[in-house]
């Protein structure tokens, strides 16, 4: 039995069966062995270009040497600390830095005065979202929140109330509080024109304490709303006395061509949720709120925090996050993402051959998606998965998005080159030619 089959056999026998889709003959999925830059090598030694950045995590490249070095140094000094009892210097430094790159950047005034942010650290993106939901309840006294169709905010029991797809929520409905309501996520100006009325009606039925939104939906299908979407939400939150929570777990740290996607419309949230690319590979997330809101919502600790965890503000994660933020800043990866994103969209559009299949290409920065539909408009999941298999066979890793899995996403490391993107588009075109005739 080769190495890949041995590993998959162990996972089949000893991991929950719902985690991996393992082929009956143990031929797949591929097993990652190591990674560096934009490349991944599997257990058989084959090299791939990763057009997913491992769910968007490897923004500064896989195993970025400066980020890895920072983690190694920290491991040799302090591997663990007691986040809500005995802190460490790295947690303080990262909290300060997150304030600087968010609220302080967004609200700088000519007299150098500005708002600051305060952070609740967590381990994964959904935990940051749940910290934000708790903040909204404490700040407003209202448990209800508004989210959007197509939303993905994680799979914890709190976050599931705002995650729209029934595939994730339905098995657990009996245990959910169901404090989330959903409004349609706008995909064009006509949708946006109707949205204010829909939200106002929902607000009148039962006031909500927060509006929670992704500036661009990732898992929902690389859905990009009209430019006025976030400004409208900001206006409505101010009108209703609700908090605006932006889930930038996926879109943050340069992914869309700005440090944060909310900056495309100059919208300042009350709370921003961060994760994925924050550390480049270590489980760490952050709920960063406007300092005045955090101070009013959360009681000052007298020795027992009401929201904490064992690994809160982990020393290794904090060290890597500080190094990752510095890499993104000094290498101007946000600007690079904006430029390469435009190039990628041009390459993808040029790659579409004459075909009865219907293709829609959309993106912002290095967050792009290709939606595939049948001639009658039905989602073409089988076609999309077929293209992904062909690209994988050619050495390029991509992922499906959207409820029907008919959107191919391109979210590579921000360090990828033009030549690599051009080659990926060529392979994409070749994969399209393998689709069956209709």
C-alpha positions in Angstrom: 0.0 0.0 0.0 1.5 3.4 -1.0 1.9 6.2 1.5 -1.3 8.1 0.4 -3.5 5.0 0.7 -2.0 4.2 4.1 -2.7 7.7 5.5 -6.3 7.8 4.0 -6.9 4.3 5.5 -6.0 5.5 8.9 -8.3 8.5 8.6 -11.1 6.3 7.3 -10.7 4.0 10.3 -10.0 6.6 13.1 -11.4 10.0 12.1 -15.1 11.0 12.1 -16.6 9.9 8.7 -18.1 13.3 8.1 -14.8 15.1 7.8 -13.1 13.8 4.6 -14.7 12.6 1.4 -12.4 9.5 1.0 -12.6 7.5 -2.2 -13.6 3.8 -1.6 -10.3 2.6 -3.1 -8.4 5.2 -1.0 -7.1 6.9 -4.2 -8.1 10.3 -3.0 -8.1 13.0 -1.9 -4.5 14.0 -2.2 -2.6 14.1 1.0 -0.5 17.2 1.6 3.1 16.6 2.7 4.7 20.0 2.7 4.3 23.5 1.3 6.3 26.6 0.5 5.4 29.8 -1.3 2.6 29.1 -3.8 3.5 25.4 -4.0 2.3 22.2 -2.2 3.8 18.8 -2.4 1.7 15.7 -1.8 2.6 12.4 -0.1 3.7 11.0 -3.4 6.1 13.8 -4.0 4.1 15.6 -6.7 4.2 19.4 -6.8 1.1 21.6 -7.2 0.4 25.3 -7.4 -2.1 26.1 -4.7 -4.8 28.5 -6.0 -6.6 28.3 -2.7 -3.9 29.6 -0.3 -5.2 26.9 1.9 -8.7 28.5 2.5 -7.0 32.0 2.2 -4.6 31.4 5.1 -1.3 31.6 3.2 -1.6 35.2 2.1 2.1 35.8 2.4 2.9 32.4 1.0 3.0 29.0 2.6 5.6 28.6 5.3 6.8 32.2 4.8 10.3 32.1 6.2 9.9 35.3 8.4 6.6 34.1 9.8 7.9 30.6 10.5 11.1 32.1 12.1 9.0 34.2 14.4 7.0 31.2 15.5 10.1 29.1 16.1 11.7 31.9 18.2 8.6 32.1 20.3 8.3 28.3 20.8 11.8 28.4 22.3 11.0 31.1 24.8 7.3 30.7 25.8 5.1 28.0 24.3 2.0 28.7 26.3 0.6 31.4 28.6 -2.6 31.8 30.6 -4.3 34.4 28.5 -6.9 35.7 31.0 -4.8 35.2 34.1 -1.1 35.8 33.3 -0.5 37.6 29.9 2.5 37.8 27.7 4.1 40.6 25.8 3.1 39.3 22.4 -0.6 39.5 23.1 -0.3 43.1 24.2 1.8 43.9 21.1 -0.7 42.3 18.7 -3.7 43.9 20.3 -2.0 47.2 19.8 -1.2 46.4 16.2 -4.7 45.3 15.4 -6.0 48.6 16.7 -3.5 50.4 14.4 -4.3 48.5 11.2 -8.1 48.8 11.7 -9.8 51.7 13.6 -6.8 53.9 13.8 -6.2 53.7 10.1 -9.8 54.2 9.3 -10.5 57.2 11.6 -7.3 59.3 11.5 -8.1 63.1 11.7 -5.9 66.1 10.8 -5.2 66.7 14.5 -3.9 63.1 14.8 -6.8 62.1 17.0 -8.4 58.8 16.1 -10.6 56.0 17.4 -8.9 52.9 18.8 -9.9 49.3 18.8 -9.9 46.6 21.5 -9.6 42.9 20.8 -11.0 39.6 22.1 -8.6 36.9 20.9 -9.9 33.4 19.8 -8.7 30.4 17.9 -10.9 30.1 14.8 -13.0 32.4 12.7 -16.4 31.3 14.1 -15.2 32.0 17.6 -14.4 35.6 16.7 -17.9 35.9 15.2 -19.4 34.5 18.4 -17.4 37.0 20.5 -18.9 39.7 18.3 -22.4 38.4 18.8 -21.9 38.4 22.5 -20.6 42.0 22.3 -23.7 43.1 20.4 -26.0 41.5 23.0 -24.2 43.1 25.9 -24.0 46.5 24.2 -27.7 46.7 23.0 -29.6 44.2 25.2 -31.1 42.8 22.0 -30.4 39.1 21.2 -31.7 39.2 17.6 -29.3 39.7 14.7 -29.7 40.2 11.0 -27.5 38.2 8.5 -27.8 37.5 4.8 -28.8 34.7 2.5 -25.7 32.8 1.3 -23.8 33.8 4.5 -21.2 31.6 6.0 -20.0 32.7 9.5 -18.8 29.3 10.8 -20.3 26.3 12.4 -20.3 26.9 16.2 -23.8 26.9 17.7 -23.8 30.7 17.9 -22.4 31.3 14.5 -24.8 28.7 13.0 -27.7 31.1 13.7 -26.2 33.4 11.1 -24.9 30.8 8.6 -27.5 30.5 6.0 -27.0 27.2 4.2 -29.3 24.5 5.4 -26.7 21.8 4.9 -24.9 23.1 7.9 -27.8 24.2 10.1 -30.5 21.6 9.5 -29.0 18.7 11.4 -28.8 20.9 14.5 -32.0 23.0 14.3 -33.4 21.4 17.4 -30.6 22.8 19.5 -30.3 26.3 17.9 -31.7 29.4 19.5 -32.7 30.8 16.1 -31.9 34.4 17.0 -30.8 35.2 13.4 -33.0 36.6 10.6 -31.9 36.7 7.0 -32.3 39.3 4.3 -31.4 38.7 0.7 -27.7 39.4 -0.1 -27.7 42.0 -2.9 -25.9 41.1 -6.1 -26.9 44.1 -8.2 -28.3 47.6 -7.8 -31.9 46.5 -8.2 -31.4 44.1 -5.2 -29.8 46.9 -3.2 -32.7 49.3 -4.0 -35.2 46.8 -2.4 -32.9 45.9 0.6 -33.6 48.9 2.8 -37.3 48.2 2.8 -36.7 44.5 3.6 -34.4 45.3 6.5 -36.7 48.0 7.9 -39.6 45.5 7.9 -37.6 42.9 9.7 -36.5 45.5 12.3 -40.0 46.5 13.0 -41.0 42.9 13.6 -38.4 42.5 16.3 -35.5 45.0 16.7 -32.0 43.5 16.2 -28.8 44.3 18.1 -26.5 43.8 15.1 -26.2 43.4 11.4 -23.6 40.8 10.5 -22.3 40.7 7.0 -19.4 39.5 4.8 -18.2 42.4 2.6 -17.8 39.7 -0.1 -19.2 36.2 0.4 -16.6 33.5 0.0 -18.2 30.2 0.8 -21.4 31.6 -0.6 -19.9 31.8 -4.1 -17.5 34.8 -4.3 -20.6 37.1 -4.3 -19.7 40.7 -4.6 -22.4 43.2 -3.6 -23.0 46.7 -5.1 -20.8 49.5 -3.9 -23.5 50.9 -1.8 -24.2 47.8 0.3 -21.9 48.4 3.3 -22.7 52.2 3.4 -26.4 51.3 3.5 -25.8 48.8 6.4 -23.8 51.5 8.3 -26.7 54.0 7.8 -29.3 51.5 9.0 -27.3 50.4 12.1 -26.9 54.1 13.1 -30.6 54.6 12.6 -31.7 51.5 14.5 -29.0 51.7 17.3 -27.6 48.4 16.2 -23.9 47.4 15.8 -22.4 46.7 12.3 -20.3 43.6 12.5 -18.2 42.8 9.4 -16.9 39.2 9.1 -13.6 39.7 7.3 -12.2 36.3 8.3 -11.7 35.5 4.6 -11.5 39.0 3.0 -9.0 40.6 5.5 -5.3 41.3 5.2 -5.1 42.2 1.5 -7.2 39.5 -0.1 -9.4 41.9 -2.0 -6.8 44.5 -2.9 -7.2 46.5 0.3 -6.1 45.7 3.8 -9.8 45.0 4.6 -12.6 44.8 2.1 -14.7 47.4 3.9 -12.2 50.0 2.8 -13.4 49.7 -0.8 -16.5 51.7 0.3 -14.8 53.6 3.2 -17.2 51.9 5.7 -16.1 51.8 9.3 -17.8 48.9 11.2 -18.3 48.7 14.9 -16.7 45.3 15.1 -14.5 43.4 12.6 -13.9 39.7 12.8 -10.5 38.5 11.6 -8.8 35.1 11.1 -7.3 32.9 8.3 -4.5 35.1 6.9 -3.9 36.7 10.3 -1.1 34.3 11.2 -0.4 32.6 7.9 -1.0 29.2 9.4 -1.5 29.1 13.2 -5.0 28.9 14.8 -5.6 32.4 15.9 -8.5 34.8 15.3 -9.6 38.2 16.6 -12.8 40.1 17.3 -11.7 43.8 17.1 -14.3 46.3 18.3 -14.4 50.1 18.6 -12.9 50.8 22.0 -15.9 52.8 23.3 -18.3 49.9 22.4 -16.1 47.2 24.0 -15.6 49.2 27.2 -19.4 49.8 27.5 -20.4 46.3 26.6 -17.9 44.2 28.6 -17.6 44.5 32.4 -14.1 45.1 33.7 -12.6 41.8 34.9 -12.1 41.4 38.6 -10.5 38.0 38.3 -12.9 35.8 36.3 -13.6 36.6 32.7 -17.0 35.8 31.3 -15.6 35.0 27.8 -12.3 33.2 27.6 -10.5 30.1 26.6 -7.4 28.1 27.5 -5.3 29.2 24.4 -6.6 32.8 24.3 -4.0 35.0 22.6 -1.5 32.1 22.2 2.1 33.3 22.3 3.1 31.5 19.1 0.1 32.7 17.2 0.7 36.3 18.3 4.3 36.2 17.2 3.4 34.8 13.8 0.6 37.3 13.4 2.9 40.2 14.1 5.4 38.9 11.5 2.6 38.2 9.0 1.2 41.7 9.3 4.8 43.1 8.8 5.2 40.9 5.7 1.9 42.1 4.2 2.9 45.7 4.9 6.5 45.8 3.8 5.9 43.7 0.7 2.9 45.8 -0.2 0.8 42.6 -0.7 -2.5 44.4 -0.6 -1.5 46.6 -3.6 0.0 43.5 -5.3 -3.4 41.7 -4.8 -5.2 44.6 -6.4 -3.0 44.6 -9.5 -2.8 40.9 -9.9 -6.5 40.5 -9.3 -7.2 42.7 -12.3 -4.8 40.6 -14.4 -6.4 37.3 -13.2 -9.8 38.5 -14.2 -8.6 39.4 -17.7 -6.9 36.1 -18.0 -9.9 34.1 -16.9 -12.3 36.0 -19.2 -9.9 35.4 -22.2 -9.7 31.8 -21.3 -13.4 31.1 -21.9 -13.8 29.4 -25.3 -17.0 29.4 -27.3 -19.3 27.0 -25.4 -23.0 26.2 -24.7 -22.1 26.3 -21.0 -22.7 29.6 -19.3 -19.8 31.3 -17.5 -19.8 34.3 -15.2 -16.5 35.6 -13.9 -16.3 38.0 -10.9 -13.7 39.0 -8.4 -12.0 41.7 -6.4 -8.3 41.5 -5.8 -7.1 37.9 -5.6 -10.5 36.7 -4.7 -12.1 35.5 -7.9 -14.8 33.1 -8.9 -16.1 31.4 -12.1 -19.7 30.4 -11.9 -20.8 27.7 -14.4 -24.4 27.1 -15.4 -26.1 24.9 -18.0 -27.7 26.5 -21.0 -31.0 26.6 -19.2 -29.5 28.5 -16.3 -29.4 25.5 -13.9 -26.2 25.3 -11.7 -23.6 23.1 -13.4 -22.0 21.4 -10.4 -20.8 18.4 -12.3 -19.1 20.6 -14.9 -17.4 22.7 -12.3 -16.2 19.6 -10.4 -15.0 18.1 -13.7 -12.9 21.2 -14.5 -11.4 21.1 -11.0 -10.4 17.5 -11.4 -8.7 18.3 -14.7 -6.9 21.2 -13.1 -5.8 19.1 -10.2 -4.4 16.5 -12.6 -2.5 19.3 -14.3 -1.0 20.4 -11.0 -3.3 23.2 -9.9 -5.5 23.1 -6.8 -8.8 25.0 -6.8 -12.0 24.7 -4.7 -15.7 24.8 -5.3 -17.9 27.4 -3.6 -21.6 28.2 -3.5 -24.5 26.1 -2.3 -24.6 24.1 -5.5 -20.7 23.8 -5.7 -20.9 25.3 -9.2 -18.4 28.2 -8.6 -14.7 27.6 -9.0 -12.8 30.0 -6.7 -9.3 31.4 -7.2 -7.8 32.7 -4.0 -4.0 32.1 -4.4 -1.3 33.4 -2.1 -0.8 37.1 -2.7 2.8 36.3 -3.6 1.9 34.4 -6.8 3.4 35.7 -10.0 1.8 36.9 -13.3 3.3 34.0 -15.1 1.8 31.5 -12.7 -1.6 33.1 -13.0 -1.4 33.1 -16.8 -0.5 29.4 -16.7 -3.4 28.7 -14.4 -5.8 30.4 -16.8 -4.4 28.4 -19.7 -4.9 25.1 -17.8 -8.4 26.3 -16.9 -9.2 26.8 -20.6 -7.9 23.4 -21.4 -10.0 21.9 -18.7 -13.1 23.6 -20.1 -12.5 21.8 -23.5 -12.9 18.5 -21.7 -16.5 19.2 -20.8 -19.1 17.0 -22.5 -20.9 18.4 -25.5 -24.5 19.4 -24.8 
